Amino acid sequence: MSRNALVLRHDDMIHLGNLEPVLRDHGYDVRYVDTMREDVSILDPHAADLLVVLGGEMGVYEADRFPALRDEITLLESRLGAGRPVFGVCLGAQLMATALGSRVYRGPTNEIGYRSVEPTEAGADSPVRHIAGVPVFQWHSDTFDLPEGVTRLAGSPQYGNEAFGVENWALAVQFHPEVTEEMHEVWLAASEAEVAAEGFDPANLRRERERYSEGMQGASRAMFSEWLAGLDR
């Protein structure tokens, strides 16, 4: 039986990437909603079998500039309150944290590149276990306080809250498990001057991709596949 996944997208360059085939393998039809162009407020928070909230360049605290963020938070408040499945990436994780009552704010560093993120004890007994020892791709400078009632699943020396979950039906990750080599190049090419201005060497970032991308994509697909399978239990 076919199921449906509603995907909130904030930028055409930021899509499901290597996670989309996993969704389709698990029997999901995928529908994107481009939140910067479409009216999020008319969406039924509970209708989709799965809600995926992707990343974006804006911050949760920039709702005055990006009013759609308020509608996304309202949608997430309703859906999370009902215990309906949600998966959030980067900005998506921050929006989930906000909807659950926590604060999102600028972090200590601007992270761009492949970094180690280690599962907690609880994370080692969850789908997040697949990223243990596998550098994952980061591109963010914001972070969030851990909401009440969730389980912290992973962290790093720079950012203590890298992943959290609610039982088996909600998973939020600060890193970017979806990024393919093609997406990495598109993002980097679009922001190369900005990246260099932040003190990163684009050539080094490309070398990191050559070294770590394949392993990360395999680990992230395994993580996402196991989490999706858990929704059926």
C-alpha positions, 0 to 999 in steps of 0.5 A: 500500500502506497504512503505519502511523504510531505516534504517542506523545502525552503530552497530548490538546491536543498532537497531530499538527495540520497534519502529520496530513493529510501523513501520510495523503497519504503513505499512512499510517494513524495510531494514537495511544498516550496514553503517560500512560494506556497501557502503552508497555512492551508496544509493539513498538519495530520494528513500525510503519513510522514512530514519531512522538514528540510534545511534552509539558509534562514534562521528560525528567529528570522520569521519577520523576514520569512513569515512562512516559518511561523506557519511551519512552526504552527503546523509542527506544533499540531503534528508533533502534539498528535504524535504523527511522524516527523523527520527534520534536517538542520533548519527542520530540526531547529523548527521542530525544537521551536515547536516543542518549546525550545530556543534556537540561536546562533552557535559558537562556530560556523560549521562547514564540512564533514565532522564527527558526530557521536551517538549518545548511549540512547543514540547507540540503540537507535537508527542514529547508531549508523553514523558512529565513526562516520564523518557527516556533512555540516553546514550551519551556524545555529543551534538549539536547546534540547526540548523537554520530553525528547531523547538526545541521540547525538552530539559533537564537541562544537555542538552538544545537540546534534540529534534528538528523537521522540519515541520511534516517530520523530527524529531531528538531525542537525547535520545533513544526511541527504547531501550527495556529491552533486548537491555538495558541489552545487551548494559550494559553487553557489556560495564559494566566495561566502565560504572563503570569507568565513575562513574555509578553503573550498579546495579542502572542502572538495577533498573532504567530499572525495574522502568522506561522501560515499561513506556518509551517504551509506550510513545516512541511508541506513539510518533513515531506512531503519527509522522508517522501518520503525514507524511500522512497529 
